[in-house]
Amino acid sequence: VVYCQRQLPDDEERLRLLEATLGESLVRAVLYDKLRAEDYFGEASWTKACKVRGNWSNPGNRQVLMNHCKLKTFLQSEGLLDRYEIFVFSRCDMMHLFPFPTSDDLLAALDPSRDVLTQAGHEFGGVNYNLAAMRAPLVPEYLEGPQRIIANGFPNSKTYNIERFMGIVLGNNGWRNLRMPVSSFITADQLMDRSTWKTIKASKKRNNLLYKYEAQMEEAFKNAETWSQHGTWYHLVPPRRFQVEEIHGRAVRPFALWLEQPPPHWAAQGEKTAAAPRVKDDDIASAEEVAASSAAPVTAPSPERSGPSQSLPLLLVRLRPLLHFLEPCCKPLLEALQLCCPLTSHTSQASELADRGSGERR
């Protein structure tokens, strides 16, 4: 199903090309005129919601949210929610470098009552909604989620980007956000394509291939190399936790699919009761963190990061601005911690991570 808004003079021509290219694989193609958020969500509800700061409500993202809601109405009116078991919602400008997981892969990986699968990274503290797969029972609540938030209000008044906004949808429903390795990246037709965030660039080392986020593109190409060696999506049951490189640092995420053969002892271990490694403090957690405690970390912690005392330097580095401000009353605490856990030997990496994300946190 292609469901999109009119934007360019040749939109109808592009739609005809899609129909000719996809043939019988295309169930339906719909092109509709853009709406005003005030008209769609209601003047009072939209005005009140917009008091919450962030890019979630900018001109481009408000159209994304309305498109989610309208798509839910369309799928229901066409009876499509009853015809399919798996739904994958994606931007149409994603370039896939190797085969996407099959429906059998997704059925095996996703719990019909709580799992939303997204590609790892590109989360900005929330959910990477650019490509999301789920079982049919979750679809109505997922697509209608934005309308409910705008009508009923945000959980708090902090600043929200659109990824955090979509994180509320999962959190409100108690769902789990599972990941898969990146298999695609955002591309474009031409360098001058309009974008609400970031400009389109050409990769010289990849024959001027157009991209929006270089890290996302390079990760997809790296995974394509792994796919060429194995050619299989492996199911991780229960999900396993891998470290993911984010734009503002690193985080540990639960994965349901992987590109390499899992070692036999993973399945034998079953669910773990030990608490999972803590992720970045500015990430959406909610039900995900509760569910993630059943999945053990994939790799053993390195010596310099193992043990409770070794985590204290990272904590101190992250609290550095506050401790400096409160230095007179914190000095005894700092001296005591320095005795049990010297800060000179292994804080360089922690300092780097903290500095990398300090701008956004401030």
N, C-alpha and C positions, 0 to 999 in steps of 0.2 A: 504494500500500500504506500503510495506517495501522497502526502498530505502537506501542502505548502501554501505560502502566501504570495500574492503578486508583488513584484518589486521592480522588474526590468521590462522594457518594451518587448523583448523576445521571449518572455516566459512561456507563452502558449507554444511557441516553436520548440522550446526546450522540452516541454512536456510531451509533445508529439514524438520527439526523438527518444525519450525514455520509453514511451509505449512501444515504439518500433524495436528498440534494443532489448527490452525485457520480455516482450511477447506474452506468452501465456503465464509467465511467472508473475506478471503484474496483475494483482487482484483488482485494484482500482486506483485511479489518479485523480486527485482533487486539487484545484487551484482556487483560492478564495481571496477576497479583498481584505486588507488589513483592517483591524478594528481599533477603536479607542478603548483603552483600559477602563476609563471612567464609565463608558457605556456597558462594557462587558461585565465588569465586576461590581458595578454600582458606584455612583459618585461618592457617597458617604464612606463606603468601605474602602475604596481606593485612596481617597484623601487621607483617611486615618492611617492606613497601612504605610503610606509614603512618608509618614513622620519617622519611620524606622530607616536609618541611614544605610547606604551601601549601593553597590551597582546592581543589585537584584531588580531594581525598578527602572533602570535606564531604558531608553527607547527600544533597543534591540532585545534586551532580556524580558521586558514586559510582553513582547510578542511571542517569545519562547514559552512563557507561562500560559498565555492564552491558547497557544497552539496545543499544548498538552491537554488543556481542558476541552477544547473543541474536538480533538482527536478521540477522546473518550466517548463523547456523544456520538460521533460518527461510527466508531466501531460497534457501539451498542445498537444504533439504528440499523446497521447493515447486518446484524446478527453474527459478526465476525468473532466476538468473544467466545461464542459457543462452538466455533468451527476449528479452533486451534488450541493446542496445549501450551505452546511456548511463544512468547512475543519478544522481539528485539527492537528497541527504539533507538534510532541512530540519526545523526546529522547526515545529510546527503553529500557532504564534501569530504568524507573520510576515504582515504586511499588504503585499501587492504593489500598487504604484501604476501600473505599466505592464507590458506583456507580458514574460515571462521569455524568454531566448534559446531558440530552437527546437532540436530535436534536431539538425537540420542545422548550425545555428550551433555547437553544442557539439562535434559530430563534426569540424568544420573547425578548431576552436580547440585541441582537446586531443590530445596525444600519448598513445596507448593504453598506453605503457609507463612514463610518469613524471609526468603532469600532473594536479594537483588544482586545480580552479577554485573560488575563494571570493569573497565580496563584499569590497570594499576597506574597510579600517579595522576598528575594533572587534577588534583582534588582541591587544592587551595583551602584546606580546612573543612571541606564538606564532602560532597559526592560528585564524582566525575560522570555527570548525566549525559555526556555526549554520545555514549553508547551504553545502553542498559538492557539486560536480558532478565526475564522473570517468567514464572508460570502464570497461566491465565487468571487464576483467582486473585492475584495481586493487582492486575492491570487497572481495574476501575478506581481503586483507592490511590494508586500511584499517579494516574493522570489527573484525577480530580483534586489531588493534594494541594496544589497551589491555590485553587479557588477557596478551599476550606481555611487555609492559613490567612488569606486576605480577608475573609469574612469573619473569622473568629479571633484573629490577632496572633502576634508572635509570642513565643514563650518568654522573651525578654526584649529589652530595647537596645541591645548592642548592634554594632554594624554588621550587615549581612551582604556578602557577595552572593551570586546566584548559586554557587556550589553549596554554601552554607544553607541557603534557602531550601534547596532540594534535600539537604541533610535533615531538615526538620520533618519533611514528608516521611522519611524512613523512621526517624525517631518517634514521631507521633503514633506510628503503627506498630512499633516494637519490632521492626524488621532488621535483618542482618545484611550488611553490605559485604559481599564476598568479591574477590578480585580474580582476574585472569591476566596473564602477561599481555603486554601491548602488541597488537597485531596490525594496527592501522594508525594513521595520523591525519591531521587536518591539512588538506591541500587547497588549491584554488584553480580557477580557470586562467587567471592572468594576474600580474603583479598589482594592477590597479583595482582589484576586487575590493569592495567595501567591507570593512570589518569593524565590529564594535570594540574590539580589544586586540592590540598588536597589529602590526602591518605584515602583509604578505612578503616573503623573501624568496630568493632563488638560491639553491645550493650549488655552488660551483663544483664541488667534488662529486656531485651526483647529477651531472649533466643538466644543471639549471632546473632541477625538480623544484616545484613550488611548495612551500611549507609555511605554516603559521608559527609552530613551536619547534625549534631545532631539537631540543632534548627529546621530545615525543617522537619525532621522525627518526632520530638515531637509535632510540630504544626499539622501535619497530624493525629497523633494518638489522639490529643485533639479534633480535628474536627470530627474524626470518632465516638467519644463518643456522640457528639452533633447529628450526623446523626442517631445514634442508637435510639435517643429519638424522632426525628421528621421524618426522612426518606424522606425529600423533599427538593428540591432546590427552594427557593423563589425568584421571580423576583423583582428587585428594579427599578421601573420606576417612575420618573427619578432616575438615579444612586444616591446612598447615600455615604457619605464620612465617612470612619472608620479609626481609628488610627492603623497603622501597625508597629510592632516591626521589625526594620531592624538590621543588624549586627553592623552598625555604629551609631545606634540611632533609633529614631522614625519618622514616617512620616504619613501624612493623605492622603489616596488614595480613588478614586471613585470606588465603587463596583456595579456590575450589578446583581450579584447573592449572595444569603445569605442562611445560614443554619437554621435560626430561623424565625418564623412567624413575619413579619413586623407589627408594630402597625398601626391601621387604619388611624391615623392622618398623617402618612407619605404621603399616596396617596392624602389626602385632601389638604396638603400643596402645592402640585404642585412644579413648579420651583421657585427657589429663585433668587432674583436679587442681594442680598448682596454678597460681595466678599467672596470666600471660604477661609478657614484657609490656611496660607502659609505653604508650605512643606519645607523640607530641601533645603538649597541653592545650594547643589551640585547635585540635581536630575534633570533629563530631564523633562521639562515642556511643552514648545511649545503649541501646540493646546490643549493638555490635560488641562492645567491650564485655558485656555479660556473657554473650555466646562465645566470644573468642577465648575465654578462659579454658575451654575444652580442647584447644589446639596448642600443642607444644611448639616452641620455636624450632625452626628448621636446622639451624646450626648451633653448635655448642658455643657458649659465650667465650670470648677470648680472655686470657688471663688478666689483662689489664682492665677488663670491664666486669669481671665476675665478683660476686660477693657483695653484701650490702654496703660495706664500708667504701667500696670502690665507686659506688654511685653517688656518694656525697659530694665529690668535687663537681660533678655535672650540676647537681642541685645548687651548689654555691655559686657556680658561674652564672647560672640562669637568674639567680637572685642578686647578682652582683650590684646592679644599680640601686636596688632597695637597701641592701646591706651598707652600701657606701653612704647613702642618704641618712641611714640610722646608725652610723658608725659609733657614736658614743655609747649607746646602750647595747650594741651588738658586739662590741670588742671582746668581752669575756667569752661569748659564745664562739666567736671566730678563733680565739686562742685555743679553746678546748678542742675544737674540731681540727685545728692544725696539728695538735699533738697526736690525735688518734688517726688522722688521715691527711698527711702532708699534701699540699696542693701543687707542689713544684714538679712532680714527676709525670703526671698523666692528665693534665687538664688542657693541653693544647687543642686536642680534637673537640673536647667539650666546649672550650671557648669559641672555637671556630663555628660550631653549630649554633651556639647561643647568639653570636654576633650576626650570623646569617639571617636569623629570624627576628632580630631585635627590632628592626624597623617596623615590621608589620605589627608586632606585639604592642609597640608604643602607640 
